[in-house]
Every structure is written in structure tokens, then in C-alpha cells.
């Protein structure tokens, strides 16, 4: 039903929107720095899926939340879905098959829940917080623990920079959850109807200028007689 339609919007004035855009921008920077100078040694498929694709998703997401977030925030589903494709392709490079399968399940869950949320099928945004927050914590405290502590199992710089890029994407998606506000179309339509009714009532209450003048003239004539 039309009255049940629900969408989310974000304001570019929101601190969370600005931070989300910032982290998406940092993700681009770290990805470029991580692969700078190594592009010539990579195959075209890798360049398109692991460099061009995520950067395009970052840029599209930034553009939507800053310039279309008020009315068309649901379009962020496009870069998120394309980002899921990037992460799925990336997961095939993991050493463990189990890790790959679990990550693919997670990525597909993100795609379904995020799309369902921004298009109003799932009527709460709070499922997105653990969906983005828990993997972020897992990366920081498990995957990246050795690198953060700078021990002998730390990643090389060429591996660490793309990993920071991924952390920035996760952080940006988590932050945008707190900027999302419901746009209840049923309430909006009701408000418009109320406004129209109020205008009609006000117009009916205001006396017509001709009638007012006529009434005053009649009162004056009565007094003269």
C-alpha cells in the first residue's frame, strides 16, 4: 500500500554524513597508495575488480550522500551492491576455503539487508549497525592485530594499505547508519492534506472585499434614515 511506503534520507549537514564521506575518500587514497607503482605488474582483471571497481563505488557513494541524500538516499544501494561484488571477488584470494565461504555469506547478507532497509522492506536501520560494526571489530582485533602491534607477523606495507582502505569503507558504512532518518511518506501526504484543508478553511473565513463594503454601506444607509 502507498501509505506504508517508507524511505530513508540523510542531510549533508550531518556530522555522520561528512565523516562517512571523509572515510570513503580516505579509502580511495589508501587504495591508490597501496597499489601505486604495482599496477604494471597486475593483470587487467585485478586492476578493474580490485582497484577501479572499489574506487568507483567510493566516489558514487560520496556523490549520493552529499548531493542526493535528501530524496534519493536509496540509490546508495547501487554502490553497496557493486561493493559486495568487489568483496566477493576479493574473498577468492583467501587461504582458507571456509573463510571464503563465510565471507561470501556475510557479503550477501549485507547486500540483502542494506537493500531491504533503504527501500523500506526492512523497517528499521538498526540491523545495519551490528552488520557493519562486528566485521569492523573483527578486522581490527583479529585480522589486523599483529600489524597494529607491529610484531613479526605484521603485514607488509603493500598489503596493509589496501587493508586500511577496507577498514575505511566499513567505518563509512557504519557511520552512515547514524545519519539515516526515516521519511514516512504516509505522514508526509497527511501533512499536505492537512495544509490544504487549513488553507481552504482560512480562505472561507476571510470576508470577500465586495461583501464587506456592501455590508458597511447598508449599515451607513440605515443610520442615515
GINOR-V821763 format. One record per residue. N is the residue number from 1. SS is DSSP state (@ for helix, = for strand, . for the rest). Layout:
# GINOR-V821763
((N:SS) (N:SS))
This chain:
# GINOR-V821763
((1:.) (2:@) (3:@) (4:@) (5:.) (6:=) (7:=) (8:=) (9:=) (10:.) (11:.) (12:.) (13:.) (14:.) (15:@) (16:@) (17:@) (18:@) (19:@) (20:@) (21:@) (22:@) (23:@) (24:@) (25:@) (26:@) (27:@) (28:@) (29:@) (30:@) (31:@) (32:@) (33:@) (34:@) (35:@) (36:.) (37:.) (38:.) (39:@) (40:@) (41:@) (42:.) (43:.) (44:@) (45:@) (46:@) (47:@) (48:@) (49:@) (50:@) (51:@) (52:@) (53:@) (54:@) (55:@) (56:@) (57:@) (58:@) (59:@) (60:@) (61:@) (62:@) (63:@) (64:@) (65:@) (66:@) (67:@) (68:.) (69:@) (70:@) (71:@) (72:@) (73:@) (74:@) (75:@) (76:@) (77:@) (78:@) (79:@) (80:@) (81:@) (82:@) (83:@) (84:@) (85:@) (86:@) (87:@) (88:@) (89:@) (90:@) (91:@) (92:.) (93:.) (94:.) (95:.) (96:.) (97:@) (98:@) (99:@) (100:@) (101:@) (102:@) (103:@) (104:@) (105:@) (106:@) (107:@) (108:@) (109:@) (110:@) (111:@) (112:@) (113:@) (114:@) (115:@) (116:@) (117:@) (118:@) (119:.) (120:.) (121:.) (122:.) (123:.) (124:.) (125:.) (126:.) (127:@) (128:@) (129:@) (130:@) (131:@) (132:@) (133:@) (134:@) (135:@) (136:@) (137:@) (138:@) (139:@) (140:@) (141:@) (142:@) (143:@) (144:.) (145:@) (146:@) (147:@) (148:@) (149:@) (150:.) (151:.) (152:.) (153:.) (154:.) (155:.) (156:.) (157:@) (158:@) (159:@) (160:@) (161:@) (162:@) (163:@) (164:@) (165:@) (166:@) (167:@) (168:@) (169:@) (170:@) (171:@) (172:@) (173:@) (174:@) (175:@) (176:@) (177:@) (178:@) (179:@) (180:.) (181:=) (182:=) (183:=) (184:=) (185:@) (186:@) (187:@) (188:@) (189:@) (190:@) (191:@) (192:@) (193:@) (194:@) (195:@) (196:@) (197:@) (198:@) (199:@) (200:@) (201:@) (202:@) (203:@) (204:@) (205:@) (206:.) (207:.) (208:.) (209:@) (210:@) (211:@) (212:@) (213:@) (214:@) (215:@) (216:@) (217:@) (218:@) (219:@) (220:@) (221:@) (222:@) (223:@) (224:@) (225:.))
